[in-house]
Amino acid sequence: MAGSTRSLLRAGVAVFGVAAVGHALGAWDVAAVLPRLPALCPVHALTGHDCPGCGMTRSLALLAQGHVGASLHQHPFGLPVALWAVTAAFLPASVQPVRSDTVRIGAVVALLGWWAVRAFV
């Protein structure tokens, strides 16, 4: 993984951690901020359907608050994405659990399959 990508992942994990700690200490309510943010999904704006990533931010915010069940309900890939980001940001490449192309392709297929079922069935 390139150094700049790894640095970006570390920064994202750090922001997630700060949000989780801030929420746990009662400094701010992450969930109260999210509804005020603008919707930036171009797929939803063009088609009216959620894209495969719609709900991921809300899922990660719920995860930061410690609501694992609600996070999985919002978007079932929120927890795996958070776990992947932590391992990719901090573990050496030689011991990262998700390194094969088969696993990566399988994850993309699962995400797109889940999205298709949710959006069109």
C-alpha positions in Angstrom: 0.0 0.0 0.0 1.4 3.4 -0.9 2.6 5.7 1.8 0.1 8.4 1.1 -2.8 6.0 1.1 -1.6 4.6 4.4 -1.3 8.1 5.9 -4.8 8.9 4.7 -6.2 5.8 6.3 -4.4 6.6 9.5 -5.9 10.1 9.5 -9.4 8.7 8.9 -9.0 6.1 11.7 -7.7 8.9 14.0 -10.8 11.1 13.2 -13.1 8.1 13.8 -11.3 7.5 17.2 -11.6 11.2 18.2 -15.3 11.1 17.3 -15.9 7.9 19.3 -14.0 9.3 22.4 -15.7 12.7 22.1 -19.1 11.0 22.0 -18.3 8.7 24.9 -17.2 11.6 27.0 -20.4 13.6 26.1 -18.5 16.3 24.3 -20.7 16.1 21.3 -23.4 14.0 19.7 -22.2 12.7 16.3 -25.6 11.5 15.3 -27.1 15.0 15.8 -24.6 16.5 13.3 -25.2 13.9 10.5 -28.7 15.0 9.5 -27.5 18.6 9.0 -24.8 17.5 6.5 -25.6 17.9 2.8 -26.3 14.7 0.8 -23.4 14.5 -1.7 -24.2 11.2 -3.4 -24.3 11.8 -7.2 -25.9 8.4 -7.8 -28.9 9.2 -5.5 -29.1 12.7 -7.0 -29.3 11.3 -10.6 -31.3 8.2 -10.1 -33.2 8.6 -6.9 -31.8 5.2 -5.7 -29.2 4.8 -3.0 -25.7 3.9 -4.2 -23.8 0.9 -2.7 -22.2 3.3 -0.2 -25.3 5.2 0.9 -25.7 4.8 4.6 -22.0 4.0 5.3 -21.3 7.3 7.0 -24.4 6.9 9.3 -23.3 3.3 9.9 -19.8 4.4 10.9 -21.2 7.2 13.1 -23.4 4.7 14.9 -20.4 2.4 15.3 -18.4 5.4 16.8 -21.2 5.7 19.4 -20.9 2.0 20.3 -24.2 1.0 18.6 -23.0 -2.0 16.7 -26.4 -3.5 16.0 -27.8 -0.2 14.7 -24.7 0.3 12.7 -25.1 -3.1 11.0 -28.7 -2.4 10.4 -27.9 1.0 8.7 -25.2 -0.6 6.5 -24.0 -4.1 7.0 -20.5 -3.3 5.5 -19.8 -0.4 8.0 -18.2 -2.7 10.6 -16.1 -4.6 8.1 -14.9 -1.3 6.5 -13.9 0.1 9.9 -12.0 -3.1 10.8 -10.3 -3.1 7.4 -9.3 0.5 7.8 -7.7 -0.1 11.2 -5.8 -3.2 10.0 -4.7 -1.5 6.7 -3.6 1.7 8.5 -1.6 0.1 11.4 -0.6 -3.5 10.6 2.4 -4.2 8.5 1.5 -5.3 5.0 2.9 -8.8 5.6 0.4 -9.6 8.3 -2.8 -7.9 7.0 -5.6 -10.4 6.8 -7.2 -9.1 3.5 -4.5 -9.2 0.8 -5.7 -11.6 -1.9 -7.5 -10.5 -5.0 -10.1 -13.2 -4.5 -11.2 -11.7 -1.1 -11.2 -8.2 -2.5 -13.3 -9.2 -5.5 -15.6 -11.2 -3.3 -16.2 -8.1 -1.0 -17.1 -6.0 -4.0 -19.4 -8.6 -5.4 -21.1 -9.0 -2.0 -21.5 -5.2 -1.6 -23.0 -4.8 -5.1 -25.3 -7.8 -4.6 -26.5 -6.4 -1.2 -27.1 -3.1 -2.9 -29.0 -4.5 -5.8 -31.3 -6.5 -3.5 -31.9 -3.6 -1.2 -32.5 -1.1 -4.0 -34.4 -3.0 -6.6 -36.2 -5.9 -4.9 
